[in-house]
Amino acid sequence: MSAIFAPSLPRPRRILAIAGWAGLGVVALAVTMSDFLAHAPANELHAGPMLAPPSAQFPFGTDLVGRDLLSETLHALSVTATAGLEAAVVAILAGGFLGYMSAHLPKPAGLVLHWAFAVFAAIPALLLAIVLIGLTSRGISALAAGLAAAPLAFVRAFDRASRAGGARHADYARATGVSASMLLRRDLAYEFRDMFLPIVARAFASVTIILSTLSFLGFGATPPHRDLGLMIGAAWPNYLEAWWTAGFPALTLVILILLARLAAGLDEGERP
Amino acid sequence: MTALVEINDLRVGRQGSATPELDRFSLTLSAGETVLLLGETGCGKDAVLRLLAGSLEQDQEISGTIRFGENDPVQAATRPTNPLRVAYVPSAALHPLSPTAPVAQQLTRVIGHKLRCPQGAAREELRTALERLAGAPPIGMLDRFPGQLDNATLCWALLAAATAVTPEIVLCDHSFADISPLVARTLIGALLAEQQRLGFAVLYGGRIPQAVARLGARTIVLQRGCMIEEGEAARMMSGQTHSYTRSLFHALPQPDAGRLNRTSTRSEALLQVQGLMLQAEKKARNAISFELRRGASLALVGEDGSGRRGMARAIMGLDRRPGRILFDAVDLNLLSEAMTSRLRRRIAFVTSDDAALDPRMTLWDVIDEPLRVHLKLSRELTTGYREAALKRVGLASHDGRRLTVAALSAFDRRRLQIARAVVAAPLLVVVDEPLRGLDAVARATIRDLLAEFRLEQQAAFLVVTADFAVARALADDAMIFHEGRMIERGPVRELLRAPRESATRALIEAADFGPLSRAAEAV
């Protein structure tokens, strides 16, 4: 199992990575079964008393309009994780994969692309996502978060591929008849084997932070599809007297991101 | 003669380890004496050197006694401070200096600390020590960073720093092994000259028996922490008692190893080099032209920086140089990349560069690549050829499906390169310093494998080396390079018999252990 999930990590981090993937597996199960696990459908008002603290009947308590927070958190986790996965795919395709391939273009073209993406990478990803949403609509928050995370992923993948291509073993391989396309295939095979799953996990963690922050600031998810960021944002007027309204969604978000970071082998990755 | 150090029944081990690093080791080292500790990596010589340098680790268990000079013997377990002035000369190939500070600055700091003098005075000591060593570079050259200097210059610097502190004992940890024989010989000559002048004792830890011949010193052979043989250099060179010692000395140049009865001069040309320029200034008289016939073997011999490697890199297509290079009658520079790749598949490469193989590849991947991608063989055939190649080089017992190149030792990487070359059925094999950086037994193994490879396959060999012994073992003809130019060429036997140029003679003498062998015969 460790050979699949984190073959190149040292043993302690490999164990943590496997634990991270196991945790994400549980999250995926919870997301799939959220409708079944939740006591109430999403956004059902007056499921209980207003601002009821955690109890046996309402383990996460209720919010200002009497919604069961456990059910709401499960539904919001589902929205956050689904949007995060979509955004991660966008970030990997528009960032990592494009960056990797660009490193194998003729040098001037590759450098121009690298320079262009490096300029965008210098802008904070959150700001970039807000600009993209401002120019279009709030409905594309997942796409915007993925595109905002892409420049850093591009630069990182480009640099990694350049290092691999410029390594001495690549020179020796070319000198003994290994073609450029063969070298690219070889690199991709090893990158896929060693790095693909960590890259997915890392991208997922990065875009989940962006998406949640967007929603918290009012640029992301829109009711009735509430995600964790929006839940935390909506709870701020009364979080001092009813801490559970923001505390449980925030804890869920922290655990989700922590699991993704663990699955990525505690790689720092791209910070939004 | 007064003993400087007397070690008795020393045992060094690690907590929890059943096998000690060193067991029942005794040594007496007198002033002005040279002792060579000979053995492969892990034989225990490092423990002796670390004990005398006072750098044994805290978790190491020590027993036995040690006596310094006229003092009383003390238990080694008490980790007594060595009252003698000790200088340490590490191997430059192991990068002992920080890459972020100039060499002179780092060495000056060490000298200043040992002599308890200001930095200016320490630098002056270093400058004087360099001037005393015949052949050493000026101190100005050492104001560069370690990465900007070659290993030979670093060796000179480290030796000068050692002699600058007027030591009583010099500890050499495989100091001059991974450099060209000519430079190693000059360095050892300088070390012995300084020993004559200052009267210090030298304890040299060496991995290869060439050190015995070069130092001409009393030799202690160690294997897995145990002394297995001891004797003077002449006796050791003439005949070894223990089978392990014999296997170590098998690594010494074998006059007729790899000699072939080939009729390569009648075969057609495989590689033609026409008017290749190695130096920046394009002078027609410096242009190099030669051809290598199918099945023939040519050595490019010269010191580092002499141009031999530049020539090899140009042939491999790693560097572009003015001139034409025709492989199999085709100019590689005129073809498309796809066509060049097809032709280059018939070239194999064996080098001392540990980064020559992709560290992510498994052993199987390395062997399978030429079979499946270049030769398009079926899975069954690939498996058969792979197993045969791994068995031939002695890597069959490794878990080749999972083990990656990154986890291999230098010796295993070298063997894997040979296995890859064997399965690729090349027309040309470029061999670049194939023995550098290896232990004695590993050297002998690689040399024998290459000689067998050459004997069994009709590939042409291009051998790039600074060691004439390697050229003699693997090549029929040689071209001698000096200061960026080719100065002499001819059959290896002819060059050995009657070299015309002084640089050629120096290279031959550096790799020749004849005088000591003859002395041994007399004994």
Chai-1 contact restraints between the chains, C-beta under 6 A:
chainA,res_idxA,chainB,res_idxB,connection_type,confidence,min_distance_angstrom,max_distance_angstrom,comment,restraint_id
A,R168,B,A355,contact,1.0,0.0,6.0,A-B,restraint_1
A,H169,B,A355,contact,1.0,0.0,6.0,A-B,restraint_2
A,H169,B,A356,contact,1.0,0.0,6.0,A-B,restraint_3
A,H169,B,L357,contact,1.0,0.0,6.0,A-B,restraint_4
A,H169,B,D358,contact,1.0,0.0,6.0,A-B,restraint_5
A,D171,B,L318,contact,1.0,0.0,6.0,A-B,restraint_6
A,Y172,B,F349,contact,1.0,0.0,6.0,A-B,restraint_7
A,Y172,B,A356,contact,1.0,0.0,6.0,A-B,restraint_8
A,A175,B,M316,contact,1.0,0.0,6.0,A-B,restraint_9
A,A175,B,G317,contact,1.0,0.0,6.0,A-B,restraint_10
A,A175,B,L318,contact,1.0,0.0,6.0,A-B,restraint_11
A,T176,B,R344,contact,1.0,0.0,6.0,A-B,restraint_12
A,T176,B,I347,contact,1.0,0.0,6.0,A-B,restraint_13
A,T176,B,F349,contact,1.0,0.0,6.0,A-B,restraint_14
A,G177,B,S341,contact,1.0,0.0,6.0,A-B,restraint_15
A,G177,B,R344,contact,1.0,0.0,6.0,A-B,restraint_16
A,G177,B,R345,contact,1.0,0.0,6.0,A-B,restraint_17
A,S179,B,S341,contact,1.0,0.0,6.0,A-B,restraint_18
A,M182,B,V373,contact,1.0,0.0,6.0,A-B,restraint_19
A,Y190,B,R360,contact,1.0,0.0,6.0,A-B,restraint_20
